[in-house]
Amino acid sequence: MKTETLLSERLRSHRLSAPARSVTEAAAHMLAVQSQDFTAGRWALAARTRGEPTMQVVDRAFGRGELVRSWTMRGTLHVIPARDLRWVMSVTAERQRQQAAGRRRDLGIDAPMVAAAVRAVEPRLRDGGLTRAELFDVFAGIGIEPGGQRGIHLLSELTLDGLICQGPVVAKQGIAREQRFVLVEQHIREHAEPSDPLAELFVRYIDGHGPAGVADFAWWSGLTLGQSREARDRAIDRVVEVDEGMFVAASRPRRSTRSPSVLALGAFDEYYISYADRTTVCAPEHLALVGPGKNGMVRATIVAHGRVIGCWTHASASLGAPAELFEQAADDDAVRAALARFGGFIGA
């Protein structure tokens, strides 16, 4: 497949050239959007939605229980439609446990500790949920020291067990960055039940990320290559092979004639991060400038005609500062307009 075609098709599957009608529709299409940077995760949905949705629009979807945030794959936080959380975790939770087992042992997290934490937090979560700091206080109150990452790993373990997820956003002046942890059984009213969750995960990945192959899916999902090949084989009648080993969705969204040629995508955006080989969208000599760096960060990017041409920061964009371009943009006004859209999103 020619690079230009691949980029064009990925922009469409990511809803960047075929924006969704609402942030919840964008979330359903993408299935899971990387979101350890919560502002970036919310912007990823707004960037894939028609019009000029604000952060408050996204936050209301969390408040209504339509979206949640959870450690859905690779031990990394993602925004996901609430109704899809349980079946996705049925596929990915055990693999995440295996990958985190050594660190959990180092922290002394074992079955009795987890059981004690459940007994302590479950009744306290039934009245609207608790923030992370409040949950850490609960842990400390029963003799579990939450420092040294023990608290966050314990929260992750309770998430993998299907007990909790992150729901409503805690309101505050400025940009809200905190959510309440809530009980899944109480907060999520409807659970999707695909007949073959492993196949469904492959189909939904291709829907939101294709053209892509098994190695890409393995990276994104955190599953082994063997599990990923099995997922492909079980989903083969529901996707279309357009090149050897490269798949697209059987039905793809319609492109918009008004989609901008230049995009400001947030940190850890799926368009860059969710493939085994990122050189398709970013020149090899620029990969180190984008990340992941030694600190694990992946910077926000400026994308022109599907290719990364520079980086920016959320903070500088809110102040109207220019982007750091690696390549000269064809239209400087288009870069400024892309950054201004983010400014409108956060209310700058």
Contacts in CASP RR format, 6 or more apart in sequence:
PFRMAT RR
TARGET T0000
AUTHOR 0000-0000-0000
METHOD contacts of the structure
MODEL  1
MKTETLLSERLRSHRLSAPARSVTEAAAHMLAVQSQDFTAGRWALAARTR
GEPTMQVVDRAFGRGELVRSWTMRGTLHVIPARDLRWVMSVTAERQRQQA
AGRRRDLGIDAPMVAAAVRAVEPRLRDGGLTRAELFDVFAGIGIEPGGQR
GIHLLSELTLDGLICQGPVVAKQGIAREQRFVLVEQHIREHAEPSDPLAE
LFVRYIDGHGPAGVADFAWWSGLTLGQSREARDRAIDRVVEVDEGMFVAA
SRPRRSTRSPSVLALGAFDEYYISYADRTTVCAPEHLALVGPGKNGMVRA
TIVAHGRVIGCWTHASASLGAPAELFEQAADDDAVRAALARFGGFIGA
1 211 0 8 1.000
1 242 0 8 1.000
1 243 0 8 1.000
1 246 0 8 1.000
3 280 0 8 1.000
6 211 0 8 1.000
6 246 0 8 1.000
6 280 0 8 1.000
7 280 0 8 1.000
7 281 0 8 1.000
7 305 0 8 1.000
7 306 0 8 1.000
7 307 0 8 1.000
8 17 0 8 1.000
8 306 0 8 1.000
9 210 0 8 1.000
9 211 0 8 1.000
9 242 0 8 1.000
9 248 0 8 1.000
9 252 0 8 1.000
10 209 0 8 1.000
10 210 0 8 1.000
10 211 0 8 1.000
10 271 0 8 1.000
10 280 0 8 1.000
10 281 0 8 1.000
10 306 0 8 1.000
11 17 0 8 1.000
11 18 0 8 1.000
11 259 0 8 1.000
11 271 0 8 1.000
11 306 0 8 1.000
12 18 0 8 1.000
12 252 0 8 1.000
12 253 0 8 1.000
12 255 0 8 1.000
13 206 0 8 1.000
13 207 0 8 1.000
13 208 0 8 1.000
13 209 0 8 1.000
13 210 0 8 1.000
13 211 0 8 1.000
13 248 0 8 1.000
13 249 0 8 1.000
13 252 0 8 1.000
13 253 0 8 1.000
14 30 0 8 1.000
14 48 0 8 1.000
14 208 0 8 1.000
14 209 0 8 1.000
14 270 0 8 1.000
14 271 0 8 1.000
15 26 0 8 1.000
15 29 0 8 1.000
15 30 0 8 1.000
15 48 0 8 1.000
15 49 0 8 1.000
15 208 0 8 1.000
15 253 0 8 1.000
16 47 0 8 1.000
16 48 0 8 1.000
16 259 0 8 1.000
16 263 0 8 1.000
16 265 0 8 1.000
16 271 0 8 1.000
16 303 0 8 1.000
17 255 0 8 1.000
17 256 0 8 1.000
17 259 0 8 1.000
18 252 0 8 1.000
18 253 0 8 1.000
18 254 0 8 1.000
18 255 0 8 1.000
18 256 0 8 1.000
18 259 0 8 1.000
19 26 0 8 1.000
19 48 0 8 1.000
19 49 0 8 1.000
19 50 0 8 1.000
19 51 0 8 1.000
19 256 0 8 1.000
19 259 0 8 1.000
20 26 0 8 1.000
20 29 0 8 1.000
20 48 0 8 1.000
20 49 0 8 1.000
20 50 0 8 1.000
20 253 0 8 1.000
21 49 0 8 1.000
21 50 0 8 1.000
22 49 0 8 1.000
22 53 0 8 1.000
23 45 0 8 1.000
23 46 0 8 1.000
23 49 0 8 1.000
23 53 0 8 1.000
23 57 0 8 1.000
23 58 0 8 1.000
23 61 0 8 1.000
23 67 0 8 1.000
24 61 0 8 1.000
24 66 0 8 1.000
24 67 0 8 1.000
24 81 0 8 1.000
25 49 0 8 1.000
26 45 0 8 1.000
26 48 0 8 1.000
26 49 0 8 1.000
27 33 0 8 1.000
27 45 0 8 1.000
27 61 0 8 1.000
27 66 0 8 1.000
27 67 0 8 1.000
27 79 0 8 1.000
27 80 0 8 1.000
27 81 0 8 1.000
28 81 0 8 1.000
28 84 0 8 1.000
29 48 0 8 1.000
29 207 0 8 1.000
29 208 0 8 1.000
29 253 0 8 1.000
30 44 0 8 1.000
30 45 0 8 1.000
30 48 0 8 1.000
30 208 0 8 1.000
30 270 0 8 1.000
31 80 0 8 1.000
31 81 0 8 1.000
31 84 0 8 1.000
31 88 0 8 1.000
31 201 0 8 1.000
31 204 0 8 1.000
31 205 0 8 1.000
31 207 0 8 1.000
31 208 0 8 1.000
32 72 0 8 1.000
32 73 0 8 1.000
32 78 0 8 1.000
32 79 0 8 1.000
32 80 0 8 1.000
32 84 0 8 1.000
32 88 0 8 1.000
33 41 0 8 1.000
33 44 0 8 1.000
33 45 0 8 1.000
33 78 0 8 1.000
33 79 0 8 1.000
33 80 0 8 1.000
33 270 0 8 1.000
34 41 0 8 1.000
34 44 0 8 1.000
34 76 0 8 1.000
34 77 0 8 1.000
34 78 0 8 1.000
34 268 0 8 1.000
34 269 0 8 1.000
34 270 0 8 1.000
34 273 0 8 1.000
34 274 0 8 1.000
35 41 0 8 1.000
35 42 0 8 1.000
35 44 0 8 1.000
35 69 0 8 1.000
35 77 0 8 1.000
35 78 0 8 1.000
35 79 0 8 1.000
35 268 0 8 1.000
36 76 0 8 1.000
36 77 0 8 1.000
36 268 0 8 1.000
37 266 0 8 1.000
37 267 0 8 1.000
37 268 0 8 1.000
38 69 0 8 1.000
38 77 0 8 1.000
38 177 0 8 1.000
38 179 0 8 1.000
39 55 0 8 1.000
39 175 0 8 1.000
39 177 0 8 1.000
39 314 0 8 1.000
39 346 0 8 1.000
40 266 0 8 1.000
40 267 0 8 1.000
40 268 0 8 1.000
40 269 0 8 1.000
40 300 0 8 1.000
40 314 0 8 1.000
41 79 0 8 1.000
41 266 0 8 1.000
41 268 0 8 1.000
42 55 0 8 1.000
42 58 0 8 1.000
42 59 0 8 1.000
42 79 0 8 1.000
43 55 0 8 1.000
43 266 0 8 1.000
43 314 0 8 1.000
43 342 0 8 1.000
43 345 0 8 1.000
44 79 0 8 1.000
44 265 0 8 1.000
44 266 0 8 1.000
44 269 0 8 1.000
44 270 0 8 1.000
45 53 0 8 1.000
45 58 0 8 1.000
45 79 0 8 1.000
46 53 0 8 1.000
46 54 0 8 1.000
46 55 0 8 1.000
46 57 0 8 1.000
46 58 0 8 1.000
46 345 0 8 1.000
47 263 0 8 1.000
47 264 0 8 1.000
47 265 0 8 1.000
47 266 0 8 1.000
47 269 0 8 1.000
47 341 0 8 1.000
50 256 0 8 1.000
52 341 0 8 1.000
52 344 0 8 1.000
52 345 0 8 1.000
53 345 0 8 1.000
54 344 0 8 1.000
54 345 0 8 1.000
54 346 0 8 1.000
54 347 0 8 1.000
55 175 0 8 1.000
55 176 0 8 1.000
55 345 0 8 1.000
55 346 0 8 1.000
55 347 0 8 1.000
58 67 0 8 1.000
59 169 0 8 1.000
59 176 0 8 1.000
61 67 0 8 1.000
62 68 0 8 1.000
62 69 0 8 1.000
62 167 0 8 1.000
62 168 0 8 1.000
62 169 0 8 1.000
62 179 0 8 1.000
63 167 0 8 1.000
63 168 0 8 1.000
63 169 0 8 1.000
65 82 0 8 1.000
65 167 0 8 1.000
65 168 0 8 1.000
65 187 0 8 1.000
65 188 0 8 1.000
65 189 0 8 1.000
66 81 0 8 1.000
66 82 0 8 1.000
67 79 0 8 1.000
67 80 0 8 1.000
67 81 0 8 1.000
67 82 0 8 1.000
67 167 0 8 1.000
68 79 0 8 1.000
68 80 0 8 1.000
68 81 0 8 1.000
68 82 0 8 1.000
68 85 0 8 1.000
68 165 0 8 1.000
68 166 0 8 1.000
68 167 0 8 1.000
68 187 0 8 1.000
68 188 0 8 1.000
69 77 0 8 1.000
69 78 0 8 1.000
69 79 0 8 1.000
69 80 0 8 1.000
69 165 0 8 1.000
69 166 0 8 1.000
69 167 0 8 1.000
69 179 0 8 1.000
70 77 0 8 1.000
70 78 0 8 1.000
70 80 0 8 1.000
70 85 0 8 1.000
70 89 0 8 1.000
70 159 0 8 1.000
70 165 0 8 1.000
70 166 0 8 1.000
71 77 0 8 1.000
71 78 0 8 1.000
71 96 0 8 1.000
71 156 0 8 1.000
71 159 0 8 1.000
71 160 0 8 1.000
72 78 0 8 1.000
72 80 0 8 1.000
72 85 0 8 1.000
72 88 0 8 1.000
72 89 0 8 1.000
72 92 0 8 1.000
73 88 0 8 1.000
73 92 0 8 1.000
73 96 0 8 1.000
73 220 0 8 1.000
73 221 0 8 1.000
73 222 0 8 1.000
74 96 0 8 1.000
74 99 0 8 1.000
74 220 0 8 1.000
74 221 0 8 1.000
74 222 0 8 1.000
75 96 0 8 1.000
75 99 0 8 1.000
75 100 0 8 1.000
75 156 0 8 1.000
77 166 0 8 1.000
80 88 0 8 1.000
82 165 0 8 1.000
82 187 0 8 1.000
82 188 0 8 1.000
82 189 0 8 1.000
82 190 0 8 1.000
83 188 0 8 1.000
83 190 0 8 1.000
83 191 0 8 1.000
83 192 0 8 1.000
84 192 0 8 1.000
85 165 0 8 1.000
85 184 0 8 1.000
85 188 0 8 1.000
85 191 0 8 1.000
86 162 0 8 1.000
86 184 0 8 1.000
86 188 0 8 1.000
86 191 0 8 1.000
86 192 0 8 1.000
87 191 0 8 1.000
87 192 0 8 1.000
87 193 0 8 1.000
87 194 0 8 1.000
87 197 0 8 1.000
87 200 0 8 1.000
88 197 0 8 1.000
88 201 0 8 1.000
89 159 0 8 1.000
89 160 0 8 1.000
89 162 0 8 1.000
90 197 0 8 1.000
91 197 0 8 1.000
91 198 0 8 1.000
91 201 0 8 1.000
91 221 0 8 1.000
91 223 0 8 1.000
92 201 0 8 1.000
92 221 0 8 1.000
92 222 0 8 1.000
92 223 0 8 1.000
93 160 0 8 1.000
93 161 0 8 1.000
93 162 0 8 1.000
95 222 0 8 1.000
95 223 0 8 1.000
95 224 0 8 1.000
95 227 0 8 1.000
96 156 0 8 1.000
96 160 0 8 1.000
96 222 0 8 1.000
97 157 0 8 1.000
97 160 0 8 1.000
99 222 0 8 1.000
100 153 0 8 1.000
100 156 0 8 1.000
103 149 0 8 1.000
103 153 0 8 1.000
104 110 0 8 1.000
104 153 0 8 1.000
104 157 0 8 1.000
107 148 0 8 1.000
107 149 0 8 1.000
107 150 0 8 1.000
107 153 0 8 1.000
108 150 0 8 1.000
109 150 0 8 1.000
109 153 0 8 1.000
109 154 0 8 1.000
109 157 0 8 1.000
113 144 0 8 1.000
113 154 0 8 1.000
114 154 0 8 1.000
114 157 0 8 1.000
114 158 0 8 1.000
114 161 0 8 1.000
116 142 0 8 1.000
116 144 0 8 1.000
117 138 0 8 1.000
117 139 0 8 1.000
117 142 0 8 1.000
117 144 0 8 1.000
117 154 0 8 1.000
117 158 0 8 1.000
118 158 0 8 1.000
118 161 0 8 1.000
118 163 0 8 1.000
120 138 0 8 1.000
120 139 0 8 1.000
120 141 0 8 1.000
120 142 0 8 1.000
121 130 0 8 1.000
121 135 0 8 1.000
121 138 0 8 1.000
121 139 0 8 1.000
121 158 0 8 1.000
121 164 0 8 1.000
122 163 0 8 1.000
122 183 0 8 1.000
124 130 0 8 1.000
124 138 0 8 1.000
125 164 0 8 1.000
125 181 0 8 1.000
125 182 0 8 1.000
125 183 0 8 1.000
125 186 0 8 1.000
126 183 0 8 1.000
126 186 0 8 1.000
128 168 0 8 1.000
128 180 0 8 1.000
128 182 0 8 1.000
129 180 0 8 1.000
129 181 0 8 1.000
129 182 0 8 1.000
129 183 0 8 1.000
130 138 0 8 1.000
130 180 0 8 1.000
130 181 0 8 1.000
131 170 0 8 1.000
131 178 0 8 1.000
131 179 0 8 1.000
131 180 0 8 1.000
131 181 0 8 1.000
132 152 0 8 1.000
132 155 0 8 1.000
132 178 0 8 1.000
132 181 0 8 1.000
135 151 0 8 1.000
135 155 0 8 1.000
135 181 0 8 1.000
136 146 0 8 1.000
136 147 0 8 1.000
136 151 0 8 1.000
139 145 0 8 1.000
139 146 0 8 1.000
139 150 0 8 1.000
139 151 0 8 1.000
139 154 0 8 1.000
140 146 0 8 1.000
144 150 0 8 1.000
144 151 0 8 1.000
144 154 0 8 1.000
146 152 0 8 1.000
146 154 0 8 1.000
155 164 0 8 1.000
155 181 0 8 1.000
158 164 0 8 1.000
159 165 0 8 1.000
162 184 0 8 1.000
163 183 0 8 1.000
163 184 0 8 1.000
164 181 0 8 1.000
164 182 0 8 1.000
164 183 0 8 1.000
164 184 0 8 1.000
165 181 0 8 1.000
165 182 0 8 1.000
165 184 0 8 1.000
165 187 0 8 1.000
165 188 0 8 1.000
166 179 0 8 1.000
166 180 0 8 1.000
166 181 0 8 1.000
166 182 0 8 1.000
167 179 0 8 1.000
167 180 0 8 1.000
167 181 0 8 1.000
167 182 0 8 1.000
167 187 0 8 1.000
168 179 0 8 1.000
168 180 0 8 1.000
168 182 0 8 1.000
169 176 0 8 1.000
169 178 0 8 1.000
169 179 0 8 1.000
170 176 0 8 1.000
170 178 0 8 1.000
170 179 0 8 1.000
170 180 0 8 1.000
172 178 0 8 1.000
175 346 0 8 1.000
194 200 0 8 1.000
196 234 0 8 1.000
196 235 0 8 1.000
198 227 0 8 1.000
198 230 0 8 1.000
198 231 0 8 1.000
198 234 0 8 1.000
199 231 0 8 1.000
199 234 0 8 1.000
199 235 0 8 1.000
199 238 0 8 1.000
200 235 0 8 1.000
201 221 0 8 1.000
201 231 0 8 1.000
202 217 0 8 1.000
202 228 0 8 1.000
202 231 0 8 1.000
202 232 0 8 1.000
202 234 0 8 1.000
202 235 0 8 1.000
202 239 0 8 1.000
203 235 0 8 1.000
203 238 0 8 1.000
203 239 0 8 1.000
203 249 0 8 1.000
205 212 0 8 1.000
205 216 0 8 1.000
205 217 0 8 1.000
205 220 0 8 1.000
205 221 0 8 1.000
206 212 0 8 1.000
206 217 0 8 1.000
206 235 0 8 1.000
206 239 0 8 1.000
206 247 0 8 1.000
206 248 0 8 1.000
206 249 0 8 1.000
207 249 0 8 1.000
208 249 0 8 1.000
209 216 0 8 1.000
209 220 0 8 1.000
209 270 0 8 1.000
209 274 0 8 1.000
209 275 0 8 1.000
210 246 0 8 1.000
210 247 0 8 1.000
210 248 0 8 1.000
210 249 0 8 1.000
211 242 0 8 1.000
211 243 0 8 1.000
211 246 0 8 1.000
211 247 0 8 1.000
211 248 0 8 1.000
212 246 0 8 1.000
212 247 0 8 1.000
212 275 0 8 1.000
213 232 0 8 1.000
213 245 0 8 1.000
213 246 0 8 1.000
213 247 0 8 1.000
214 225 0 8 1.000
214 228 0 8 1.000
214 229 0 8 1.000
214 232 0 8 1.000
214 245 0 8 1.000
215 225 0 8 1.000
215 228 0 8 1.000
215 276 0 8 1.000
215 277 0 8 1.000
216 274 0 8 1.000
216 275 0 8 1.000
216 276 0 8 1.000
216 277 0 8 1.000
217 223 0 8 1.000
217 228 0 8 1.000
217 231 0 8 1.000
217 232 0 8 1.000
218 224 0 8 1.000
218 225 0 8 1.000
218 226 0 8 1.000
218 227 0 8 1.000
218 228 0 8 1.000
218 276 0 8 1.000
219 274 0 8 1.000
219 275 0 8 1.000
219 276 0 8 1.000
220 274 0 8 1.000
220 275 0 8 1.000
221 228 0 8 1.000
221 231 0 8 1.000
223 231 0 8 1.000
232 247 0 8 1.000
238 250 0 8 1.000
239 247 0 8 1.000
239 248 0 8 1.000
239 249 0 8 1.000
239 250 0 8 1.000
240 247 0 8 1.000
240 248 0 8 1.000
240 249 0 8 1.000
240 250 0 8 1.000
241 247 0 8 1.000
242 248 0 8 1.000
260 334 0 8 1.000
260 337 0 8 1.000
260 338 0 8 1.000
261 304 0 8 1.000
261 305 0 8 1.000
261 330 0 8 1.000
261 331 0 8 1.000
261 334 0 8 1.000
262 302 0 8 1.000
262 303 0 8 1.000
262 304 0 8 1.000
262 329 0 8 1.000
262 331 0 8 1.000
262 334 0 8 1.000
262 335 0 8 1.000
262 337 0 8 1.000
262 338 0 8 1.000
263 302 0 8 1.000
263 303 0 8 1.000
263 304 0 8 1.000
263 306 0 8 1.000
263 338 0 8 1.000
264 300 0 8 1.000
264 301 0 8 1.000
264 302 0 8 1.000
264 303 0 8 1.000
264 312 0 8 1.000
264 317 0 8 1.000
264 323 0 8 1.000
264 335 0 8 1.000
264 338 0 8 1.000
264 339 0 8 1.000
264 341 0 8 1.000
264 342 0 8 1.000
265 271 0 8 1.000
265 272 0 8 1.000
265 300 0 8 1.000
265 301 0 8 1.000
265 302 0 8 1.000
265 303 0 8 1.000
266 300 0 8 1.000
266 301 0 8 1.000
266 314 0 8 1.000
266 342 0 8 1.000
267 297 0 8 1.000
267 298 0 8 1.000
267 299 0 8 1.000
267 300 0 8 1.000
267 314 0 8 1.000
268 298 0 8 1.000
269 298 0 8 1.000
269 300 0 8 1.000
269 301 0 8 1.000
271 281 0 8 1.000
271 301 0 8 1.000
271 303 0 8 1.000
272 278 0 8 1.000
272 281 0 8 1.000
272 282 0 8 1.000
272 290 0 8 1.000
272 298 0 8 1.000
272 301 0 8 1.000
272 308 0 8 1.000
273 298 0 8 1.000
275 281 0 8 1.000
278 287 0 8 1.000
278 290 0 8 1.000
279 287 0 8 1.000
281 303 0 8 1.000
281 306 0 8 1.000
281 307 0 8 1.000
281 308 0 8 1.000
282 290 0 8 1.000
282 301 0 8 1.000
282 307 0 8 1.000
282 308 0 8 1.000
283 307 0 8 1.000
283 308 0 8 1.000
283 326 0 8 1.000
286 308 0 8 1.000
286 310 0 8 1.000
286 326 0 8 1.000
289 299 0 8 1.000
289 310 0 8 1.000
289 311 0 8 1.000
289 326 0 8 1.000
290 298 0 8 1.000
290 299 0 8 1.000
290 301 0 8 1.000
290 308 0 8 1.000
290 310 0 8 1.000
290 311 0 8 1.000
291 297 0 8 1.000
291 298 0 8 1.000
291 299 0 8 1.000
292 298 0 8 1.000
299 311 0 8 1.000
299 312 0 8 1.000
299 313 0 8 1.000
300 311 0 8 1.000
300 312 0 8 1.000
300 313 0 8 1.000
300 314 0 8 1.000
300 317 0 8 1.000
301 308 0 8 1.000
301 310 0 8 1.000
301 311 0 8 1.000
301 312 0 8 1.000
302 308 0 8 1.000
302 309 0 8 1.000
302 310 0 8 1.000
302 311 0 8 1.000
302 312 0 8 1.000
302 323 0 8 1.000
302 325 0 8 1.000
302 329 0 8 1.000
302 335 0 8 1.000
302 338 0 8 1.000
303 309 0 8 1.000
304 327 0 8 1.000
304 329 0 8 1.000
304 330 0 8 1.000
304 334 0 8 1.000
304 335 0 8 1.000
308 326 0 8 1.000
309 325 0 8 1.000
309 326 0 8 1.000
309 327 0 8 1.000
309 329 0 8 1.000
310 323 0 8 1.000
310 324 0 8 1.000
310 325 0 8 1.000
310 326 0 8 1.000
310 327 0 8 1.000
311 323 0 8 1.000
311 324 0 8 1.000
311 326 0 8 1.000
312 321 0 8 1.000
312 323 0 8 1.000
312 324 0 8 1.000
312 339 0 8 1.000
313 321 0 8 1.000
314 342 0 8 1.000
314 346 0 8 1.000
317 323 0 8 1.000
317 339 0 8 1.000
317 342 0 8 1.000
317 343 0 8 1.000
317 348 0 8 1.000
318 342 0 8 1.000
318 343 0 8 1.000
318 346 0 8 1.000
318 348 0 8 1.000
319 348 0 8 1.000
320 339 0 8 1.000
320 340 0 8 1.000
320 343 0 8 1.000
320 348 0 8 1.000
322 335 0 8 1.000
322 336 0 8 1.000
322 339 0 8 1.000
323 335 0 8 1.000
323 339 0 8 1.000
325 335 0 8 1.000
329 335 0 8 1.000
END
